[in-house]
Amino acid sequence: MNVTNINQRILLIDDDQELAELLTEFLASEGFSLHCCFDGVSGLAKAFDHSIDLILLDVMMPGLNGFEVLKALGDKHKTPILMLTAKGDEADRVLGLELGADDYLAKPYNHRELLARIKAILRRIEIAKTSNNNSIIDNVNSVELNHGTRAVHCHQQEVTLTGTEYQILHYLMQRHGQIVSKEILSEQVLGRRLTAFDRSIDMHVSNIRRKLLPHSPSDKLTTIRSAGYLFLSGDNLS
């Protein structure tokens, strides 16, 4: 058992009780505690429990489906969310990311792959907690990140980002004026190699841009076709 995972609690919101039993046993062997809700209504209520470290959220459920749960949680909900989507359903994946999910995994999935995704998300959060402190503030092109509080401001207006969006923006701001490829972002932020048809990075960057633009006279984050993304320094602006 990996003792570093002891006391880390995962919430599974999924109506598949057989799957829940298998996951409970498997994740327990890896040191995680899994709490299961079998419908969207009870899952939504449990999602606001601050002791939960990560949420596994299925799309198709009775009561409230996964998208309705995401909408109800809203932008200010800070617990990372891994969506469980139907295999090959690109529309579900895109919508989940647009609504604030941190990542997605298509069903049916290998338990080891799920474990890798869980660990990657929790590792990003742990690194952010241990490496940042209240005195560190990044300010590039009127976008400010306070790493102690994880607050984001654009031209002094508060912007709410998910944990993954925050990490991507931080990575790009650290390299402002430089093109960063999707492959590098996927490896360094999501913790996995980019695969064909994986639009996670595209959607996260699109969400960041959408949230910054209402507070900014110009776009600060641009797409460089076939190359990657560029966070503009102030002196790059025309």
C-alpha positions in Angstrom: 0.0 0.0 0.0 1.2 3.5 -0.8 1.1 5.1 2.7 1.3 8.6 1.2 -2.3 8.2 0.1 -3.7 7.4 3.6 -6.6 9.6 4.5 -7.1 10.9 1.0 -10.8 10.7 0.3 -12.4 10.2 -3.1 -16.1 10.7 -3.9 -17.5 8.5 -6.6 -20.8 9.7 -8.0 -22.0 6.9 -10.3 -25.1 4.7 -10.4 -23.1 1.6 -11.2 -23.0 -0.2 -7.9 -21.0 -3.1 -9.1 -18.3 -0.7 -10.4 -18.4 1.1 -7.1 -17.7 -2.1 -5.2 -14.8 -3.0 -7.4 -13.3 0.5 -7.2 -13.7 0.6 -3.4 -11.7 -2.5 -3.1 -9.1 -1.5 -5.6 -8.5 2.1 -4.3 -8.4 0.8 -0.7 -5.5 -1.4 -1.7 -3.8 1.8 -3.0 -4.4 3.7 0.3 -7.5 5.7 -0.8 -10.9 5.9 0.9 -13.8 5.9 -1.5 -17.2 7.2 -0.6 -20.0 6.3 -3.1 -23.2 8.1 -4.1 -25.4 6.4 -6.6 -27.4 9.4 -8.0 -26.7 13.0 -8.8 -28.7 14.5 -6.0 -27.0 12.8 -3.1 -23.7 13.2 -4.9 -24.1 16.9 -5.2 -24.8 17.2 -1.5 -21.7 15.2 -0.6 -19.6 17.1 -3.1 -19.6 20.1 -0.7 -18.0 18.1 2.0 -14.6 19.8 2.5 -12.9 16.5 3.5 -13.3 15.2 -0.1 -10.0 15.4 -2.0 -11.2 14.5 -5.5 -14.5 13.7 -7.2 -15.1 11.0 -9.8 -18.3 12.0 -11.6 -20.2 9.9 -14.1 -22.2 11.5 -16.9 -25.3 9.3 -17.1 -27.2 9.1 -13.7 -30.7 9.3 -12.4 -31.9 12.4 -10.7 -29.3 14.8 -11.9 -26.8 13.8 -14.6 -23.1 14.6 -14.4 -23.4 17.9 -16.3 -26.2 19.1 -14.1 -24.1 18.3 -11.0 -21.2 20.3 -12.6 -23.5 23.3 -13.2 -24.8 23.2 -9.7 -21.3 23.1 -8.2 -20.4 26.2 -10.2 -17.0 27.9 -10.7 -16.2 28.5 -7.0 -16.2 24.8 -6.2 -12.5 23.9 -5.6 -12.5 20.1 -5.3 -10.9 18.6 -8.5 -13.3 16.6 -10.7 -12.5 13.7 -13.0 -15.4 13.1 -15.4 -16.2 9.5 -16.4 -17.6 9.7 -20.0 -18.9 7.3 -22.6 -16.1 5.9 -24.8 -15.8 7.9 -28.0 -18.3 10.6 -27.0 -16.2 13.7 -27.7 -19.2 16.0 -27.1 -19.5 14.8 -23.5 -15.8 15.3 -22.9 -15.8 18.8 -24.3 -18.9 19.8 -22.3 -17.5 18.4 -19.1 -14.3 20.5 -19.4 -16.3 23.6 -20.4 -18.4 23.2 -17.2 -15.3 23.0 -15.0 -14.1 19.3 -14.9 -10.3 19.0 -14.4 -10.0 15.9 -16.6 -11.9 13.1 -18.2 -11.6 9.4 -18.7 -13.6 7.3 -21.1 -15.5 4.2 -20.0 -14.7 1.4 -20.0 -11.3 2.2 -18.4 -8.5 0.3 -16.9 -8.3 0.7 -13.1 -4.5 1.4 -13.4 -5.2 4.2 -15.8 -7.8 5.6 -13.5 -5.3 5.4 -10.6 -2.7 7.2 -12.7 -5.2 10.0 -13.5 -6.1 10.3 -9.8 -2.5 10.5 -8.6 -1.6 13.0 -11.3 -4.4 15.4 -10.2 -3.7 15.0 -6.5 0.1 15.4 -7.1 -0.5 18.7 -8.9 -2.5 20.0 -5.9 0.1 18.8 -3.4 2.9 20.5 -5.3 1.0 23.7 -5.4 0.3 23.6 -1.7 3.9 22.8 -0.7 5.7 25.0 -3.1 3.7 28.2 -2.9 3.4 30.7 0.0 1.5 33.9 0.7 4.5 36.1 -0.3 4.7 34.8 -3.9 2.6 36.8 -6.4 3.1 36.6 -10.2 2.0 39.6 -12.2 2.4 39.6 -15.9 0.5 41.8 -18.4 -2.0 42.8 -15.7 -2.8 39.2 -14.7 -2.0 38.5 -11.1 -1.7 35.1 -9.4 -1.4 34.9 -5.6 0.0 31.4 -5.0 -0.8 31.5 -1.3 -4.5 32.0 -1.8 -4.7 30.8 -5.4 -6.6 34.0 -6.2 -6.5 35.2 -9.8 -7.1 38.9 -10.8 -7.1 40.4 -14.3 -6.9 44.2 -14.3 -7.7 44.0 -10.6 -10.9 42.0 -11.3 -11.3 38.6 -9.7 -11.3 35.6 -12.0 -12.4 32.1 -10.9 -10.4 29.2 -12.3 -10.5 25.5 -11.6 -7.3 24.0 -10.2 -6.2 22.7 -13.5 -6.9 26.0 -15.3 -4.8 27.8 -12.6 -1.9 25.4 -13.0 -1.9 25.9 -16.8 -2.1 29.7 -16.6 0.7 29.7 -14.0 2.9 27.5 -16.3 2.2 29.8 -19.3 2.8 33.0 -17.3 6.1 31.7 -16.1 7.1 31.4 -19.7 5.4 34.5 -21.0 6.6 35.6 -24.4 7.5 32.0 -25.3 5.4 29.4 -27.3 4.5 26.4 -25.2 3.3 23.3 -27.0 0.3 21.3 -26.1 2.5 18.3 -25.6 4.6 20.0 -23.0 1.5 21.4 -21.2 0.0 17.9 -21.1 3.1 16.3 -19.7 4.0 19.1 -17.2 0.5 20.0 -16.0 -1.8 17.1 -16.6 1.0 14.6 -15.9 0.5 12.5 -19.0 1.6 12.4 -22.7 -0.8 13.9 -25.2 -2.7 11.4 -27.2 -4.5 11.7 -30.5 -7.9 13.4 -30.3 -7.3 14.5 -26.7 -8.7 18.0 -26.4 -8.2 18.5 -22.7 -5.5 21.2 -23.1 -7.4 23.0 -25.8 -10.5 23.2 -23.7 -8.7 24.3 -20.6 -6.9 27.1 -22.4 -10.2 28.1 -24.1 -11.8 28.4 -20.7 -9.0 30.5 -19.3 -9.2 32.9 -22.3 -13.0 33.1 -21.9 -12.7 34.0 -18.2 -10.0 36.6 -18.7 -11.4 38.4 -21.7 -14.3 40.2 -20.0 -11.8 42.0 -17.7 -9.2 42.8 -20.3 -9.1 45.2 -23.3 -7.2 42.6 -25.3 -6.5 38.9 -25.5 -3.5 37.9 -23.3 -3.4 34.2 -24.3 -3.1 33.3 -28.0 -3.0 30.1 -30.0 -0.1 29.7 -32.4 -1.3 27.4 -35.1 0.5 24.0 -35.1 2.9 25.2 -32.4 1.1 25.8 -29.1 0.1 28.7 -26.9 1.6 32.0 -26.0 0.9 34.2 -23.0 1.7 37.7 -24.0 4.1 40.0 -22.1 2.9 43.6 -21.9 5.5 44.6 -24.4 4.2 42.0 -26.9 0.9 43.8 -27.2 0.3 45.9 -30.3 
